[in-house]
Amino acid sequence: MRILLVLFSSVIISLQLNAQNNSEESIKWLDINEAIELQKTQPKLILIDMYTDWCGWCKKMDATSFSHPGIAMYINKNFYPVKFDCESRDTVFYKDSTFINSGPITTDRRKPPHDLAKYLLNGRLSYPSLVFIDEEFNHYPVAGFRDVPQIEPLLVYFAEKAFKTANYQEYEENFIKTFRPVRDSVYPELQGKVEWISFDDLQSVFEKEPRKILLHIYHYQTRGSQMMTATSFTNPVIADFINENYYALRLDVLSQDSISFLGRDFGNQNLSQSYPHDLAIALLQPTISMPATIFLDESFTLIYALRGYATPKLLELYLAFINKNLYKNGNNAWVEFVNSFSSKIQ
């Protein structure tokens, strides 16, 4: 059985922490056809820098954000980076289609846009723009110049696939709270504390009062895991709800501990570097990505595996939905619940 553990670069790329980084790392730019071929054999998102020769902000982004050694290192490790001149005359084959520049040839400073630029930017031609392309060739354009502090959370958002579970504005806010807290400030929304229990203690408390179980599987190097620890689980609404209605457990995906759970003993076989714990494999296979939040009912039956970073508001939805047993009410129950739910998180 093939087990794939998806972890992302642990490079610290924040501006403050890299102020003394003297490495000469630079981005290894590819052309789009090279990136597509590489993505087939080793899945990673493609990152396209959409630029033009006359764009001053494009040049500034090259000179600052893309020249930062921490940013360059992170991009090289987590993306297939591509530079694309949005006014080029090149013929590009993409998604079984041929894209050309169908505009007239001109000596003007600003030239007609390439058809691929129109397609990837959804007709909104703004430079510079970044386009992220996933393994299913869904593309996500992001317009505008971004300096190092601004591009950092955006890169992590896509590298760790948080775009599948969170809108970017909320993600960025929680990223800043986690990694760039304002000096001497206090966030009241981060004062909650989940009462995590050990696997050894679960049986005794469960015998006194059966409850549903929340098992959070994390990896300390992924930003999503760090953010959930710092923001989602410290939100008082979340912490209080979990403490009142669930037994909460945590598991480091690379743990070496022997754990008795679900009537079985689990350990780590260490078949390769960064091999996941057997319990993570049992609950999340075949692809194990961090973070993940597992919900089990009072009979220790798996209800749902919430894969990826969960904002406080998304986690609140799942906690309430599952606690009320609405998951038993059929396929439409989730949509009806979301449409009627009133969040207590400000």
C-alpha positions, 0 to 999 in steps of 0.5 A: 500500500502506497502512503504519501505524506505531504509536508511542505518546506519549513523554511522561515521566510518572514522578513524579520527572521531573514534580515540577516540571511546572506545566502544567494538563493535565486528563483529557478524560473522555468517555461510553462511547458517544462513546469507542466511536464514536471508537475505530472511526475511530482505534483506541486502547484505551478506559480506564474509571474505574469509581467510585461516589459514596460511594467515598472511594478513588475521590475520592482517585484523582481528586484525585491520580493523575488530577489529575497533569498527566503522567498526564492528558497520557498518558491523553489521548494514548493512550486514550479515557478514560471515567468510569462511575458503577457505580450509575447508572440510565442505559441503556447500549448496548454490544456490541449489548446494552442494559445497565440498572440492574435493582436496586431504586430506593433512598435508601440510600447504597450503591445496586444496581450497574449491569448494565454494571459487573457485566459489565465487572468480571466480577462482582467489584465493587470500587471504584475499578477501571479497565477497559481495552477493546481494539479487539476489545472484549475488556475487562481489569479492574484493581481497586484504588486506584493512586497515580501511581507505581503507575498509570504502568506500568499505563497504559504496559502497556496503551497499548503493548499489552504485555498481549498478550505479558507478564503484568503482575507481570513487566512492572512489575518490569522497568519499575521496574528500567528507569526507577526503579533503586534508588540504589546498588543492583546488579541481577546479572540486568542485567549481560549484554551482547549483542554487536551487530554492524552490517549492514556487518559481517554479511557477513564474519562470516557467511561465516566461520560461518553462524548464525541472525540476530536483528534487533531493531527499536526506537523510542527513545521507546517504553517497551517498546523502552527496557525490552528494551534495559535488561532483556531484552538485559542479562540474562546468560542472554539475552546469552550465548545470543544471543552463542553462537548468533545474529548480533544486529543492531539497527535504529531504525525511523526510521533514515535509514541506507542498508542492504544486507540480504537482497540488497536496498538499503533506506532511508527514503522519508520520505513522512510524519513518523515514516515507518518504514525500508523494512526495517521495512516489508518485515519487519513490514507492514502494521502496524508497532509497536515493539519487534519482534524478527525471527528469520531462518535461515541462508539469510536466510529469515524464521522469525518476527516477535515483535511487542511487548515481550518479557520476558527469559523470553519471549525466552529461550523463542523463542531456544531454540525457534528455535535448536533448529529446533523451529519446523519440527516443526508446530503442536504443537511450540511447546506441547510445548516450552513445557510441557517447557522449564526456564528458566535465568533466576532 
